Amino acid sequence: MFRPSLAWCLEAAAPPAPAPIIRVGIETGTSPLSHTNEQGQPTGFLVDLIQAIAKERNLQPVLDYRPWNELLTDFKAGKVDVLANMIFTPERDSYADFSISHLSLPGIIYIRKGDNSVRAASDLRTKRIATSLGGYSHEFAV
């Protein structure tokens, strides 16, 4: 008596909805967080993390692997849905929602051996420094 009802329920069940596509920006050249493999595809911790979250949330990630300043511009314009590794700042909080932190990175400044002129962040004001354009260290420096 129960078998026909069960068969009817299975036949009437709707097929599962396709996983929504989500465009994920991943910064280039931040190994081991992200880098390209021999086939030129993004790989690394961030790719693994995004794929695990997407599987858990039934999402289909499309990875956009480019320099940070390009990704940030496209994120602000709505062309990228998620940025895989953005550091929180009050200014960024005005246009982005942040998840819980998945990584803790100390800020490090490298100077020439024997150079004792940098002891605090304020000492950098008189120095010529190199940073990634548009990244947190660039925002902090300017």
KETOR-529554 format. One line per field, with one value per atom (N, C-alpha, C): y, z, x; residue in three letters; atom name; chain; residue number from 0. Coordinates in steps of 0.02 Angstrom, whole numbers, plus 50000, padded with zeros to 5 digits. Each point is the difference from the previous one (the first is absolute). Layout:
// KETOR-529554
y <- Y|...
z <- Z|...
x <- X|...
resn <- Ala|...
name <- CA|...
chain <- A|...
resi <- NUM|...
***
This chain:
// KETOR-529554
y <- 49940|50060|50063|49999|50061|50007|49947|50005|50046|49997|50047|50073|50016|50068|50023|49956|50017|50010|49958|50006|50065|50018|50062|50061|49999|50056|50007|49946|50004|50025|49977|50023|50074|50024|50069|50049|49974|50045|50040|50064|50043|49985|50006|49991|50055|49985|50051|50060|50058|50062|50002|50028|50005|50046|49986|50040|50070|50052|50069|50013|50038|50019|50059|49997|50055|50016|50063|50021|50019|49965|50008|50027|50058|50030|49974|49976|49975|50036|50031|50038|49955|50022|49962|50005|49949|50002|50006|49967|50003|49930|49963|49932|50000|49952|49940|50011|50062|50012|49989|50026|49989|50008|49957|50003|49959|49998|49960|49935|49948|49935|49996|49942|49990|50014|49992|50012|50072|50042|50070|50013|49949|50006|50021|50042|50018|49940|49999|49946|50030|49962|50023|50000|50023|50000|50035|50060|50038|49964|49969|49963|49941|49964|49944|50024|50056|50027|50020|50036|50021|49939|49950|49940|49963|49996|49966|50037|50066|50040|49994|50003|49996|49932|49947|49934|49996|50026|50000|50042|50055|50047|49990|49948|49985|50059|50023|50055|49975|50033|49983|50059|49994|50056|50005|50061|50016|50043|49973|50034|50051|50060|50056|50017|49979|50003|50057|50057|50060|50041|50054|50045|50032|50014|50025|50064|50049|50063|49991|49955|49986|49966|49952|49964|50047|50043|50046|50049|50025|50045|49965|49938|49962|49979|49987|49984|50060|50059|50061|50014|49980|50011|49944|49948|49945|49947|50002|49950|49938|50004|49944|49996|49940|49992|49995|49967|49986|50011|50029|50004|49950|49958|49943|50017|50058|50011|50074|50034|50072|50015|50043|50020|50053|49994|50048|50068|50052|50069|50036|50053|50036|50026|50022|50025|49943|49942|49943|49975|50008|49980|50039|50058|50042|49971|49955|49972|49924|49967|49926|49971|49942|49961|49949|49992|49955|49938|49943|49938|49999|49946|49991|49992|50019|49996|49927|49985|49932|49996|50057|50002|50060|49993|50056|50008|50058|50014|50060|49993|50059|50045|50064|50046|49999|49995|49996|50051|50034|50048|49975|49996|49978|50061|50005|50054|49970|50041|49975|49985|49948|49981|50059|50015|50055|50067|50005|50062|50002|50046|50006|50060|50026|50060|49988|49937|49985|49960|50032|49968|49999|50043|50005|50016|49989|50014|50073|50045|50071|50015|49959|50009|49990|49967|49987|50061|50053|50060|50031|49992|50030|49950|49941|49947|49989|49974|49977|49925|49980|49931|49969|49934|49963|49961|50004|49963|49977|49956|49982|50055|50024|50055|49982|50042|49990|49952|49966|49953|50035|49962|50029|50037|49972|50034|50066|50003|50062|50051|49978|50046|50026|49956|50019|50050|49989|50042|50070|50004|50067|50029
z <- 50000|50000|50000|50031|50003|49938|49965|49943|49945|49979|49950|50021|50062|50024|49996|50019|49997|49928|49955|49930|49972|50019|49976|50025|50061|50028|49962|49984|49965|49929|49967|49932|49999|50051|50002|50023|50028|50025|49944|50011|49950|49997|49941|49996|50040|50026|50040|49956|50031|49964|49986|49943|49986|50051|50014|50048|49971|50040|49976|49988|49949|49984|50042|50027|50039|49973|49984|49971|50058|50005|50056|49975|50026|49983|50046|49969|50037|49974|50045|49982|49974|49948|49972|50044|49996|50029|50075|50037|50073|50029|49970|50021|50074|50039|49983|50000|50012|49999|49931|49949|49932|49952|49951|49947|49941|49946|49943|49996|49979|49991|49930|49981|49935|49941|50011|49947|50000|50043|50003|50040|50036|50040|50071|50032|50069|50046|50049|50049|50066|50053|50065|50053|50059|50058|49985|49970|49987|49951|49950|49951|50036|50041|50038|50047|50033|50047|49963|49945|49961|49975|49975|49974|50055|50060|50056|50022|50004|50020|49946|49937|49946|50001|50013|50003|50058|50057|50060|49989|49964|49990|49934|49963|49934|49953|49992|49954|49947|49944|49946|49992|50028|49995|49932|49975|49940|50025|49994|50027|49952|50026|49962|50031|49968|50027|49966|50036|49971|50055|49980|50050|50045|50062|50050|49979|49974|49984|49948|49952|49951|50033|50043|50034|50044|50037|50045|49961|49945|49957|49976|49976|49975|50055|50060|50058|50016|50003|50015|49946|49938|49944|49993|50043|49998|49948|49971|49950|50032|50062|50040|50062|50018|50057|50067|50000|50062|49988|50049|49999|50052|49979|50041|50059|50002|50053|50013|50022|50011|50074|50015|50069|50020|50060|50025|50014|49977|50019|50007|50040|50005|49932|49957|49934|49958|50001|49962|50029|50064|50032|49973|49971|49973|49935|49966|49937|49998|50052|49999|50066|49997|50059|50009|50062|50014|50037|49982|50036|50062|50037|50053|49968|50036|49973|49992|49945|49987|50004|50014|49999|50040|50032|50036|49974|49971|49971|50034|50025|50029|49944|50012|49953|50010|49946|50004|49953|50024|49959|49995|49939|49989|49984|50034|49988|49990|49974|49988|50067|49999|50058|50022|50064|50028|50000|49967|49999|50063|50044|50063|49999|49941|49996|50007|49997|50006|50064|50047|50064|50012|49964|50008|49932|49992|49937|49979|50048|49983|49968|50011|49969|49924|49975|49929|49959|50034|49964|49957|50019|49962|49953|49995|49959|49935|49951|49939|50009|49993|50014|49940|49998|49947|50032|49968|50022|49938|50011|49947|49992|49940|49986|50023|50042|50022|50058|50020|50056|50067|50053|50067|50017|49983|50016|49962|49939|49962|50033|50019|50034|50065|50037|50063|49989|49947|49987|49976|49961|49974|50046
x <- 50040|49960|50043|50058|50041|50044|50014|50044|49974|49938|49977|50007|49988|50006|50073|50045|50070|50022|49979|50017|49972|49940|49969|50040|50022|50040|50065|50033|50063|49990|49947|49986|49981|49967|49976|50053|50054|50052|50032|50009|50032|50075|50029|50073|50035|50059|50035|50017|49996|50016|50075|50019|50071|50034|50062|50038|50010|49984|50011|50075|50013|50069|50021|50060|50028|50070|50012|50064|50047|50056|50046|50067|50019|50064|50055|50054|50058|50061|50037|50059|50056|50033|50056|50062|50041|50067|50005|49956|50004|50011|50046|50015|50020|49977|49961|49925|49977|49928|49971|50033|49977|50059|50001|50051|49973|50035|49977|50039|49965|50032|50031|50024|50033|49953|49935|49950|49975|50029|49979|49937|49977|49939|50016|49957|50013|49996|50044|50001|50026|49996|50024|49946|50017|49955|49934|50002|49939|49954|50029|49959|49967|50037|49972|49945|50011|49950|49936|50007|49942|49961|50036|49965|49964|50030|49967|49937|50004|49942|49946|50019|49952|49964|50036|49969|49950|50020|49957|49937|50006|49944|49964|50018|49971|50007|50061|50015|50049|50001|50046|50049|50061|50047|50033|50004|50039|50058|50061|50058|50027|50012|50027|50067|50054|50068|50038|50005|50032|50033|50036|50029|49947|50019|49954|49963|50036|49968|49945|50008|49948|49940|50013|49945|49960|50035|49966|49956|50024|49961|49937|50008|49942|49953|50026|49957|49956|50029|49962|49948|50014|49954|49948|50004|49952|50016|50060|50019|50031|50020|50026|49957|49977|49954|50036|50058|50037|50074|50034|50073|50026|50045|50020|50043|50032|50048|50009|49947|50004|50008|50048|50013|49949|49973|49950|50032|49967|50015|49933|49996|49937|49976|50045|49980|49970|50031|49974|49934|49991|49938|49940|50013|49946|49971|50036|49974|50003|50023|50006|49976|49969|49983|50055|50023|50056|49977|50030|49988|50046|49996|50049|50069|50051|50068|50021|50033|50024|50076|50032|50073|50024|50056|50031|50071|50014|50066|50031|50060|50033|50027|50000|50031|50076|50037|50073|50030|50050|50037|50071|50025|50069|50043|50056|50048|50069|50044|50069|50035|50040|50039|50043|49999|50039|49964|49942|49961|49957|50014|49963|49952|49985|49960|49925|49978|49929|49988|49967|49984|49924|49964|49927|49971|49934|49967|50009|50002|50007|50068|50050|50066|49997|49948|49995|49980|49977|49976|50054|50062|50055|50034|49972|50031|49962|50036|49969|49986|49938|49981|49965|49998|49966|49943|49941|49941|49961|49952|49954|49948|49990|49954|49929|49972|49931|49991|50054|49995|50001|49992|49999|50064|50057|50063|50006|49974|50000|49954|49939|49954|50031|50033|50030|50057|50039|50059|49981|49947|49981|49950
resn <- Met|Met|Met|Phe|Phe|Phe|Arg|Arg|Arg|Pro|Pro|Pro|Ser|Ser|Ser|Leu|Leu|Leu|Ala|Ala|Ala|Trp|Trp|Trp|Cys|Cys|Cys|Leu|Leu|Leu|Glu|Glu|Glu|Ala|Ala|Ala|Ala|Ala|Ala|Ala|Ala|Ala|Pro|Pro|Pro|Pro|Pro|Pro|Ala|Ala|Ala|Pro|Pro|Pro|Ala|Ala|Ala|Pro|Pro|Pro|Ile|Ile|Ile|Ile|Ile|Ile|Arg|Arg|Arg|Val|Val|Val|Gly|Gly|Gly|Ile|Ile|Ile|Glu|Glu|Glu|Thr|Thr|Thr|Gly|Gly|Gly|Thr|Thr|Thr|Ser|Ser|Ser|Pro|Pro|Pro|Leu|Leu|Leu|Ser|Ser|Ser|His|His|His|Thr|Thr|Thr|Asn|Asn|Asn|Glu|Glu|Glu|Gln|Gln|Gln|Gly|Gly|Gly|Gln|Gln|Gln|Pro|Pro|Pro|Thr|Thr|Thr|Gly|Gly|Gly|Phe|Phe|Phe|Leu|Leu|Leu|Val|Val|Val|Asp|Asp|Asp|Leu|Leu|Leu|Ile|Ile|Ile|Gln|Gln|Gln|Ala|Ala|Ala|Ile|Ile|Ile|Ala|Ala|Ala|Lys|Lys|Lys|Glu|Glu|Glu|Arg|Arg|Arg|Asn|Asn|Asn|Leu|Leu|Leu|Gln|Gln|Gln|Pro|Pro|Pro|Val|Val|Val|Leu|Leu|Leu|Asp|Asp|Asp|Tyr|Tyr|Tyr|Arg|Arg|Arg|Pro|Pro|Pro|Trp|Trp|Trp|Asn|Asn|Asn|Glu|Glu|Glu|Leu|Leu|Leu|Leu|Leu|Leu|Thr|Thr|Thr|Asp|Asp|Asp|Phe|Phe|Phe|Lys|Lys|Lys|Ala|Ala|Ala|Gly|Gly|Gly|Lys|Lys|Lys|Val|Val|Val|Asp|Asp|Asp|Val|Val|Val|Leu|Leu|Leu|Ala|Ala|Ala|Asn|Asn|Asn|Met|Met|Met|Ile|Ile|Ile|Phe|Phe|Phe|Thr|Thr|Thr|Pro|Pro|Pro|Glu|Glu|Glu|Arg|Arg|Arg|Asp|Asp|Asp|Ser|Ser|Ser|Tyr|Tyr|Tyr|Ala|Ala|Ala|Asp|Asp|Asp|Phe|Phe|Phe|Ser|Ser|Ser|Ile|Ile|Ile|Ser|Ser|Ser|His|His|His|Leu|Leu|Leu|Ser|Ser|Ser|Leu|Leu|Leu|Pro|Pro|Pro|Gly|Gly|Gly|Ile|Ile|Ile|Ile|Ile|Ile|Tyr|Tyr|Tyr|Ile|Ile|Ile|Arg|Arg|Arg|Lys|Lys|Lys|Gly|Gly|Gly|Asp|Asp|Asp|Asn|Asn|Asn|Ser|Ser|Ser|Val|Val|Val|Arg|Arg|Arg|Ala|Ala|Ala|Ala|Ala|Ala|Ser|Ser|Ser|Asp|Asp|Asp|Leu|Leu|Leu|Arg|Arg|Arg|Thr|Thr|Thr|Lys|Lys|Lys|Arg|Arg|Arg|Ile|Ile|Ile|Ala|Ala|Ala|Thr|Thr|Thr|Ser|Ser|Ser|Leu|Leu|Leu|Gly|Gly|Gly|Gly|Gly|Gly|Tyr|Tyr|Tyr|Ser|Ser|Ser|His|His|His|Glu|Glu|Glu|Phe|Phe|Phe|Ala|Ala|Ala|Val|Val|Val
name <- N|CA|C|N|CA|C|N|CA|C|N|CA|C|N|CA|C|N|CA|C|N|CA|C|N|CA|C|N|CA|C|N|CA|C|N|CA|C|N|CA|C|N|CA|C|N|CA|C|N|CA|C|N|CA|C|N|CA|C|N|CA|C|N|CA|C|N|CA|C|N|CA|C|N|CA|C|N|CA|C|N|CA|C|N|CA|C|N|CA|C|N|CA|C|N|CA|C|N|CA|C|N|CA|C|N|CA|C|N|CA|C|N|CA|C|N|CA|C|N|CA|C|N|CA|C|N|CA|C|N|CA|C|N|CA|C|N|CA|C|N|CA|C|N|CA|C|N|CA|C|N|CA|C|N|CA|C|N|CA|C|N|CA|C|N|CA|C|N|CA|C|N|CA|C|N|CA|C|N|CA|C|N|CA|C|N|CA|C|N|CA|C|N|CA|C|N|CA|C|N|CA|C|N|CA|C|N|CA|C|N|CA|C|N|CA|C|N|CA|C|N|CA|C|N|CA|C|N|CA|C|N|CA|C|N|CA|C|N|CA|C|N|CA|C|N|CA|C|N|CA|C|N|CA|C|N|CA|C|N|CA|C|N|CA|C|N|CA|C|N|CA|C|N|CA|C|N|CA|C|N|CA|C|N|CA|C|N|CA|C|N|CA|C|N|CA|C|N|CA|C|N|CA|C|N|CA|C|N|CA|C|N|CA|C|N|CA|C|N|CA|C|N|CA|C|N|CA|C|N|CA|C|N|CA|C|N|CA|C|N|CA|C|N|CA|C|N|CA|C|N|CA|C|N|CA|C|N|CA|C|N|CA|C|N|CA|C|N|CA|C|N|CA|C|N|CA|C|N|CA|C|N|CA|C|N|CA|C|N|CA|C|N|CA|C|N|CA|C|N|CA|C|N|CA|C|N|CA|C|N|CA|C|N|CA|C|N|CA|C|N|CA|C|N|CA|C|N|CA|C|N|CA|C|N|CA|C|N|CA|C|N|CA|C|N|CA|C|N|CA|C|N|CA|C|N|CA|C|N|CA|C|N|CA|C|N|CA|C|N|CA|C|N|CA|C|N|CA|C|N|CA|C|N|CA|C|N|CA|C|N|CA|C|N|CA|C
chain <- A|A|A|A|A|A|A|A|A|A|A|A|A|A|A|A|A|A|A|A|A|A|A|A|A|A|A|A|A|A|A|A|A|A|A|A|A|A|A|A|A|A|A|A|A|A|A|A|A|A|A|A|A|A|A|A|A|A|A|A|A|A|A|A|A|A|A|A|A|A|A|A|A|A|A|A|A|A|A|A|A|A|A|A|A|A|A|A|A|A|A|A|A|A|A|A|A|A|A|A|A|A|A|A|A|A|A|A|A|A|A|A|A|A|A|A|A|A|A|A|A|A|A|A|A|A|A|A|A|A|A|A|A|A|A|A|A|A|A|A|A|A|A|A|A|A|A|A|A|A|A|A|A|A|A|A|A|A|A|A|A|A|A|A|A|A|A|A|A|A|A|A|A|A|A|A|A|A|A|A|A|A|A|A|A|A|A|A|A|A|A|A|A|A|A|A|A|A|A|A|A|A|A|A|A|A|A|A|A|A|A|A|A|A|A|A|A|A|A|A|A|A|A|A|A|A|A|A|A|A|A|A|A|A|A|A|A|A|A|A|A|A|A|A|A|A|A|A|A|A|A|A|A|A|A|A|A|A|A|A|A|A|A|A|A|A|A|A|A|A|A|A|A|A|A|A|A|A|A|A|A|A|A|A|A|A|A|A|A|A|A|A|A|A|A|A|A|A|A|A|A|A|A|A|A|A|A|A|A|A|A|A|A|A|A|A|A|A|A|A|A|A|A|A|A|A|A|A|A|A|A|A|A|A|A|A|A|A|A|A|A|A|A|A|A|A|A|A|A|A|A|A|A|A|A|A|A|A|A|A|A|A|A|A|A|A|A|A|A|A|A|A|A|A|A|A|A|A|A|A|A|A|A|A|A|A|A|A|A|A|A|A|A|A|A|A|A|A|A|A|A|A|A|A|A|A|A|A|A|A|A|A|A|A|A|A|A|A|A|A|A|A|A|A|A|A
resi <- 0|0|0|1|1|1|2|2|2|3|3|3|4|4|4|5|5|5|6|6|6|7|7|7|8|8|8|9|9|9|10|10|10|11|11|11|12|12|12|13|13|13|14|14|14|15|15|15|16|16|16|17|17|17|18|18|18|19|19|19|20|20|20|21|21|21|22|22|22|23|23|23|24|24|24|25|25|25|26|26|26|27|27|27|28|28|28|29|29|29|30|30|30|31|31|31|32|32|32|33|33|33|34|34|34|35|35|35|36|36|36|37|37|37|38|38|38|39|39|39|40|40|40|41|41|41|42|42|42|43|43|43|44|44|44|45|45|45|46|46|46|47|47|47|48|48|48|49|49|49|50|50|50|51|51|51|52|52|52|53|53|53|54|54|54|55|55|55|56|56|56|57|57|57|58|58|58|59|59|59|60|60|60|61|61|61|62|62|62|63|63|63|64|64|64|65|65|65|66|66|66|67|67|67|68|68|68|69|69|69|70|70|70|71|71|71|72|72|72|73|73|73|74|74|74|75|75|75|76|76|76|77|77|77|78|78|78|79|79|79|80|80|80|81|81|81|82|82|82|83|83|83|84|84|84|85|85|85|86|86|86|87|87|87|88|88|88|89|89|89|90|90|90|91|91|91|92|92|92|93|93|93|94|94|94|95|95|95|96|96|96|97|97|97|98|98|98|99|99|99|100|100|100|101|101|101|102|102|102|103|103|103|104|104|104|105|105|105|106|106|106|107|107|107|108|108|108|109|109|109|110|110|110|111|111|111|112|112|112|113|113|113|114|114|114|115|115|115|116|116|116|117|117|117|118|118|118|119|119|119|120|120|120|121|121|121|122|122|122|123|123|123|124|124|124|125|125|125|126|126|126|127|127|127|128|128|128|129|129|129|130|130|130|131|131|131|132|132|132|133|133|133|134|134|134|135|135|135|136|136|136|137|137|137|138|138|138|139|139|139|140|140|140|141|141|141
***
